[in-house]
Amino acid sequence: MKFEEILLGAIRRSEIPLRFEPGAEESVAAPVTEVLQAWVSAHLPASADSEFDAGYRALALQLLSELDGSANLPE
């Protein structure tokens, strides 16, 4: 499945309220964040047997923590 298909599906599932309605941004952002988390998780190596896999896994875990808000974006 293509990333674009997943993203469009998430946006279609969201209920986009009127522009100035409270919570409008969160309503659209939540499914997009969910699809990004699923996308990054799909690329997460099961193990870190090599230095490459360890680095790749560390990056994926960092991205996931940024998506869930438990880590700040790098400056």
VEXMAR-857665 format. One record per residue (C-alpha): residue in three letters; x, y, z negated; residue number from 1. Coordinates in steps of 0.02 Angstrom, whole numbers, plus 50000, padded with zeros to 5 digits. Last residue first. Layout:
SEVEX    aa      xx      yy      zz     i
SEVEX   ALA       X       Y       Z   NUM
...
This chain:
SEVEX    aa      xx      yy      zz     i
SEVEX   GLU   50818   51106   49156    75
SEVEX   PRO   50768   50925   49141    74
SEVEX   LEU   50582   50895   49115    73
SEVEX   ASN   50532   50872   48933    72
SEVEX   ALA   50499   50702   48859    71
SEVEX   SER   50345   50625   48774    70
SEVEX   GLY   50229   50708   48900    69
SEVEX   ASP   50162   50548   48979    68
SEVEX   LEU   50238   50593   49147    67
SEVEX   GLU   50405   50643   49071    66
SEVEX   SER   50415   50477   48978    65
SEVEX   LEU   50377   50385   49140    64
SEVEX   LEU   50513   50481   49232    63
SEVEX   GLN   50640   50439   49096    62
SEVEX   LEU   50590   50254   49102    61
SEVEX   ALA   50612   50253   49291    60
SEVEX   LEU   50783   50336   49276    59
SEVEX   ALA   50841   50213   49143    58
SEVEX   ARG   50783   50067   49250    57
SEVEX   TYR   50878   50129   49402    56
SEVEX   GLY   51032   50156   49296    55
SEVEX   ALA   51021   49982   49223    54
SEVEX   ASP   50982   49907   49394    53
SEVEX   PHE   51138   49990   49467    52
SEVEX   GLU   51246   49937   49321    51
SEVEX   SER   51189   49758   49348    50
SEVEX   ASP   51077   49639   49250    49
SEVEX   ALA   50955   49775   49196    48
SEVEX   SER   50795   49675   49196    47
SEVEX   ALA   50619   49684   49265    46
SEVEX   PRO   50667   49831   49376    45
SEVEX   LEU   50539   49973   49369    44
SEVEX   HIS   50478   50010   49545    43
SEVEX   ALA   50295   49968   49510    42
SEVEX   SER   50307   50071   49350    41
SEVEX   VAL   50350   50227   49453    40
SEVEX   TRP   50195   50204   49561    39
SEVEX   ALA   50081   50162   49414    38
SEVEX   GLN   50140   50316   49320    37
SEVEX   LEU   50116   50423   49476    36
SEVEX   VAL   49939   50353   49497    35
SEVEX   GLU   49896   50394   49317    34
SEVEX   THR   49966   50571   49334    33
SEVEX   VAL   49857   50600   49487    32
SEVEX   PRO   49707   50530   49394    31
SEVEX   ALA   49735   50650   49248    30
SEVEX   ALA   49781   50805   49348    29
SEVEX   VAL   49611   50833   49430    28
SEVEX   SER   49508   50834   49271    27
SEVEX   GLU   49649   50919   49176    26
SEVEX   GLU   49642   51066   49296    25
SEVEX   ALA   49454   51083   49284    24
SEVEX   GLY   49451   51073   49094    23
SEVEX   PRO   49349   51230   49070    22
SEVEX   GLU   49249   51273   49227    21
SEVEX   PHE   49328   51409   49331    20
SEVEX   ARG   49356   51309   49491    19
SEVEX   LEU   49197   51207   49481    18
SEVEX   PRO   49222   51028   49431    17
SEVEX   ILE   49322   50897   49528    16
SEVEX   GLU   49259   50728   49472    15
SEVEX   SER   49406   50614   49502    14
SEVEX   ARG   49388   50450   49596    13
SEVEX   ARG   49425   50533   49765    12
SEVEX   ILE   49585   50608   49693    11
SEVEX   ALA   49642   50438   49634    10
SEVEX   GLY   49603   50358   49802     9
SEVEX   LEU   49698   50495   49893     8
SEVEX   LEU   49849   50464   49781     7
SEVEX   ILE   49847   50276   49807     6
SEVEX   GLU   49829   50295   49995     5
SEVEX   GLU   49970   50423   50000     4
SEVEX   PHE   50084   50305   49905     3
SEVEX   LYS   50062   50174   50042     2
SEVEX   MET   50000   50000   50000     1
